[in-house]
Amino acid sequence: MLRPSLPSAFRPHPRSAPGPWRRGTPAALALAALTLTTGPAAPASATPGAPAAPGGHCARISQVRVPGAELQQAACLDELTTAGTVVSGHTDPADWAGLTPKDLAVPSGVPGIQIDGYFPDTSATNTNHGWQHDAQFVIRLPDRWNGGLVVAGTPGNREQYANDRAIADTVLARGYAYAATDKGNTGLAFHRDGKNPGDAIAEWNERVTQLARAARATVARRYHRPPARTLVTGLSNAGYLVRWQLENHPELYDGGVDWEGTLWRADGPTLLDFLPQALRAYPVYAAGGEGAEAARRRMHAAGFPEGSEFLWPYHHKVYWDLTQRIYREELDPGFDGPAEAGTPYCTPGTPACDTDYDYATRPDEVRRAVARIGLTGRIGKPLITLHGTLDALLPIGRDSDVYARMVREAGRGPLHRYYRIEGGTHTDALVDAFPDRLRPLTPCHHTALTALEDWLGADRRPPASGTVALRPGQDPVTLANSCSLGTGKAAGASS
């Protein structure tokens, strides 16, 4: 069995867990009303080496303010990517540990301004900078700007630097301004933030909207013009945020890339459906004996794909139990009464055991809590979705396959491209443990961003939705840094 040595995409790192708190504590949000009036946008350049920003290196750093921020600190840096920010202390490697393959290249040569700060908030789970304050953000403004802005939430329950290797490095090297938020709460006990079920996740959506508005205004102040193009992107929970933003605030963005986003919908399927099934079936499968084969079939029926069996021990130890309990606590705290987030690895039949959780039989109020944060498929701007066929946390057949169908049924199919990445799993760091069986999604995300740029700028539509085949014999360095979306099998009925 793999021993988890690094925190990964859906699992937050333990240092973010706050102290005792009772759900009844109010957590009123003080969201600033941020507005920005812009004229018609011209396409942003998609190539590096864009013209220098007006005024040269770090010009107007003292005048660049983030609207609505309660605190901000600006720094003039010679390097905005992790090639420099790790040394200068302007990122936190713990935030992004475990999310990318070791062979992923690190770009460099991006000087500019970094702004760290936070918006008004009442919770205090984020420990970065010693601020003990949530709603933290980072905004990076490169000297050589291509006219665009990329906005992101964070995967799992991580803090604002979680995307720095997987996303920020690449978009900054392309000339984009970049902004990310911690989503307003972090850590294993994120569900403590808020008064009512679903409050903490609902805040994630509000914080991304807040940051998008503030970042657009900040970009305009730095460069004397608003961004010509604003993109939204993210991984896992942040992929969910991309979907939600393009459904609910398409006016803020030109398009987005959803990297295996979490699916929430009142009628399911959600992780509250398939994770309890895994918690029941996997121990029987792992024990061997006459019941093992039937248990394996139950795992497949729950959505965990054939061929992903080698990933199940790791996910059972690291992901399934913890994820089920903390998200169930957020949306259905009444299931275990006064207990908080259930009992780890309880056996079936134990009172209030998450292994026995049955979403379909829970009270209507639980379904209403999920509906608050639910998705509809009614996207208002172009969206590219990526998902690994061997995802053993959010199985593709219970997540992105379903969301793609929702988009089509909502009549928004022409705005969507969906690529099933053969051999991809939920966490790219696992590629290093299984290089002969897995491929990373990070380079596919980079390619998807280019495809989205072409779609928006040159009106070159991306390749048809389909399965991107994993060609045998590719070396790990190549796989970590290249991905073509234009080859593979056409998507079928599940696309």
HUMOUR-V713962 format. One record per pair of residues at least 12 apart in sequence whose ideal C-beta (glycine too) atoms are under 6 Angstrom apart, sorted by the first residue. I is the first residue (numbers start at 0). GAP is how many residues later the second one is. Records with the same first field share a line. If there is no record, write none. Layout:
I: GAP / GAP
This chain:
0: 312
1: 312
3: 314
5: 91 / 92
6: 90 / 91
7: 90 / 419
8: 90 / 146 / 147 / 226 / 227 / 417 / 418
9: 146 / 226 / 313 / 383
10: 145
11: 144 / 145 / 146 / 175 / 176
12: 81
15: 109 / 170 / 171
16: 170 / 171 / 172
17: 107 / 171
20: 171
25: 169
26: 95 / 96 / 166 / 167
29: 90
30: 179
31: 36
33: 33 / 34 / 179 / 180
35: 180 / 181
37: 188
40: 187
41: 186
42: 414
43: 102 / 103 / 104 / 184 / 185
44: 101
45: 407
47: 126 / 127
49: 94 / 95 / 96 / 125
51: 91 / 92
52: 90 / 92 / 170
53: 170
56: 54 / 86
57: 18 / 55
60: 13 / 15 / 52
63: 157 / 158
65: 51 / 148 / 152
66: 147 / 150
67: 51 / 146
68: 48 / 50
69: 48 / 50
70: 46 / 47
71: 43 / 45
72: 43
73: 39 / 41
74: 39
76: 37
77: 33
79: 30 / 32 / 60 / 62 / 92
80: 26 / 27 / 29 / 88 / 91
81: 82 / 83 / 87
82: 23 / 25
89: 24
90: 70 / 73
91: 36 / 69
94: 63 / 64 / 66 / 67
95: 66 / 68 / 69
97: 331
98: 67
99: 65 / 66 / 328 / 342
100: 327 / 330 / 331 / 339 / 379
101: 330
102: 373 / 374 / 377
103: 338 / 376
104: 376
106: 62 / 66
109: 32 / 62 / 63
110: 32
111: 29 / 30 / 31
112: 28
113: 26
114: 24
115: 22
117: 15 / 17 / 18
118: 16
120: 13 / 14
122: 62 / 70
124: 60 / 61 / 62
125: 33 / 56 / 60
127: 31
133: 50 / 51
134: 49
135: 24 / 46
136: 23 / 44 / 74
137: 22 / 42
138: 40 / 76 / 79
139: 38
140: 36 / 81
141: 30
143: 31
144: 30 / 78
145: 29
146: 81
147: 28 / 79 / 81
148: 28 / 66 / 70 / 78 / 81
149: 21 / 26 / 28 / 81
150: 28 / 61 / 81
151: 15 / 28 / 81 / 82 / 86
152: 28 / 30 / 55 / 81 / 85 / 88
153: 29 / 84
154: 80 / 81 / 82 / 83
155: 81
156: 29 / 30 / 33
158: 23 / 27
159: 20 / 21 / 22
162: 17
165: 276
169: 276
176: 42
178: 32 / 36
180: 26 / 30
182: 21 / 24
183: 19 / 23
184: 15
190: 135 / 138 / 139
196: 134 / 172
197: 133 / 171 / 174 / 175
199: 130
200: 172
201: 170 / 171
204: 39
207: 33 / 37
208: 40
211: 40
228: 25
229: 23 / 24
230: 24
231: 13 / 21 / 24
232: 23 / 24
234: 24
236: 25
238: 19 / 20 / 21 / 22
239: 21 / 22
241: 14 / 16
242: 15 / 18 / 132
245: 133 / 134 / 135 / 137
246: 129 / 131 / 132
249: 130 / 131
252: 128
253: 202
254: 126 / 127 / 197 / 201
255: 127
256: 127 / 191 / 192 / 195
257: 127
258: 127 / 186
259: 127
262: 136 / 139 / 140
263: 106 / 109 / 110 / 111
264: 109 / 110
265: 101 / 104 / 105 / 108
268: 129
271: 56 / 87
272: 86
273: 28 / 29 / 124
274: 45 / 49
275: 81
276: 25
277: 24 / 42
278: 41 / 76
279: 68 / 75
280: 14 / 17 / 18
281: 30 / 34
302: 92 / 94 / 95
303: 88 / 91
307: 82 / 84
310: 81
314: 77
318: 74
320: 23 / 24
323: 30
324: 16 / 17 / 29
325: 15
327: 26
328: 12
330: 38 / 39
331: 30 / 34
335: 16
341: 12
376: 29 / 30 / 33
377: 32
378: 33 / 36
381: 33 / 73
382: 33
383: 33 / 64 / 68
384: 15 / 33
385: 33 / 35 / 55 / 58 / 62
386: 13 / 33
387: 33 / 36 / 37 / 53
388: 31 / 33
389: 35
390: 34 / 35
392: 33
400: 93
403: 14 / 91
416: 45 / 48
417: 47 / 77
418: 49 / 66
419: 47
420: 20 / 23 / 47
421: 45 / 47 / 48
422: 15 / 16 / 47
423: 15 / 17
424: 13
427: 12 / 14
434: 41
438: 31 / 40
439: 40
442: 38 / 39 / 40
443: 39
446: 36 / 38
462: 22 / 23
464: 26 / 30
465: 22 / 23 / 24 / 25
466: 21 / 22
467: 17 / 20
468: 19
